[in-house]
Amino acid sequence: MNSSIVSYRNRGPYGNSKYRGNCSGYLIADLLDYYQPKRFVEVFAGGGTGADVAKSKGIRSIHLDLNPQFGGWNALTDDIPTGADLIFSHPPYHSMVVYSGNMWGKPHPDDLSRCKSYEEFIQKLNIVNSKIFNSLLNGGRHALLIGDMRKNGKYYSIIKDMNWYGDLEAHVIKEQHQVTSGSIILPHSVWIETGSGF
């Protein structure tokens, strides 16, 4: 990415606009344009934004999510296809938005948005991020969109508390627009780490 701050005034025509927590497809489009992956994998595919962007660009891609729309793929127990040179992930921010039993289907015990505690969430997120890193091609990249959160007056820094597995290549701040979560807007960040796998 050519800038350390990105701003998209709208989410674009990609994915389901009613799916809470999805990001602007323009961010994924910029990542695909910049890195030109031969094989793109999206983990936590959510409302289908990444799938729509990849299709619009004719990029070979795989999109994984616990949501039955994407085959009910389980990030904690199922394998991530190996050999991707770019993986984009946008995990839940603990319980900020609850997905299974709320946005789709029935409550699922392996839904990261349903962890009983923040510590459990971080532990499970670390498992997923380790799997992502280990599935990358040598020199492949994991672009992780993540934000911090406030709950019951307490600030939680997911970025600080989770483990990192590769070499940090870039940190991009994504400006937030049209949010209704309160007067304090926490920026979302894209962290891009380089893998040394296959």
N, C-alpha and C positions, 0 to 999 in steps of 0.2 A: 504494500500500500504506500502511496506517495505522500500521505499526510498523517499526522499523529492525532488529528481531530476530524471526525466525519459528522455530517449533519444531513439528514434526509427529512424533508418537511412532510412527506407522506410515505406510506408503506409500498406504494406501487400496486400493480395489477396482479401480484403473485399470491398464491395461497388463499386461505380462508380468512377474510378480514374480521370475522367474528370470533376467531380462535384466540383467546386471551393469551398474552405473553409472546406472541410471535413477533419476529423482527421484520424490518423493512427488507424486501427482496433486493433493493438496490445495494445493500451491504454485501449480500452473497454474490450479486452480480459483479461488484467491484473486486471481490476476492478472486472470483473465477477469471475475470479479465486480467488481473495482475499476475496470478500464478500459472494460468494456462494449464491446469492439470490434465493428465491423460486419463486418470481414474479418480473420480470424486465420490466421496462417501459422506453422507450427512447422518449424524447420530442425534437423536431427539428431533425427529422430523416434524412433529407437532401438526401444524395446520397445513402442511404441504407447500410452504413457501419455497424451500430449497429445491424441491422436485420441479416446481413450475419454472424457476429460474434456469435450472440445468436444461430442462426440455427446450426452453426458448432459445438457448445458446447451442443446442445440439451436442451437449457434453454427456459422455457416458457416465452414469451415476447410479448410486445405490442409496436408498433412503430408509432409515431404520427407526422404529419407534414402538413403544409398548401399545400405542393406540392400534386397535384392530385394523384400521384403515391401512396401516403399513405392516400388516401381518402379525401383530402382537409380539414383535421382537423384544426380548428381555435383555436390557443392557447389563444386568448382573450375572445372568446365567448363559446367555447365548454368545457365540463367537462373533467377532467383527471380521468381515471379509478382509484378508490381507492384501497388500499390494497397492493401496491407495497412495497417491502422492499429495492429496489434499483431503483432509477430513475437517468438516465444519461441525461443531457441536454447540448447542444452546440449551443447556440443561435447565430444569426447574430451579428456582431460587428458594430451596427448602419448601415451605408451605405457603409462600406468597400467593401462588395460584395453585389450587389443587386440581389435578387433571383427571385421573381415573375416578369414575363415579360422579364426576362433576362436568367436565368438558366432553367426556365420552365414556361409554360402558359402565361396568361395575367397579367398585374399589378394588385395587390390585395391591397385594402386599409388597411387591417390588417396585412400586411407583415411588420415585425419589421425592415427589411432592407430598407423600403421605408418611414420611419418616416421623417417628414419635418424638425425636429430639434433633436439635441442630447437630449434635455430635454424631448421631447415626447418619444424618444426611451427608456430612463431610466424609465419613468413613466410606459410604457407598459411592459418593462422587469420586473419591480417590481410586476405588476399584475400577470404575468405568474409564477414568482418564488414563490409568495405567494400561488398560486393554487397548485403548485407542492408540497410545504411543507405540505399544509393541506391535501393532498391526501395520504401521506405516512402512512404506518403502524407505530405504536409506536415503536421507535427504528430504523425505516427505515432510509435510507440515500439518500441524493440528491448529486450526483457528478456533478458539474458544470464546464465545460471547457470554459474558457473565457480569452480573451486577451485585452490589451489596444490598443489604436490606435492613429495615428497622421493624422490630416487632415488640409490642408492649413497652415501648420506650427504650429498648436496647438496640444498639447498633451491632450488626453482624457483618464482618468482612470476609465473604466467601473467598475472594481473591487471596487474602492473606492466609486464611486457615487451611486451604486445600494444598495438596502436594503438587509439585511440578516435576516433570520427568525428562524434558528435553532442554535444549538451549533456547532461551528467549530471543527471538529475532525482532519482534516488534510489539509495541503496546499502543493500541489505538483507542481513543476515547470516542464513544458514540453519543452525541447530544440527543437528549430526549425531547420529543414534541408530543403535544396532545395527550398528556397523561392526566389521570384524575386521582392519583394515589396520595395526594397531599401537597403541602406547600414546599416541602423539601424534596427535590428531585435528585435521586442518586444516579450518577452517570453509569452507563454500561460500558464495559471495556472489551475490546477484542485483543486477546493475547495470542500471539502466534509463536509456537515453539517448533523447532526443527527436530525431526526424528533421526535415529541412527539404527533403524531396524533392518529389514530384509535387504 
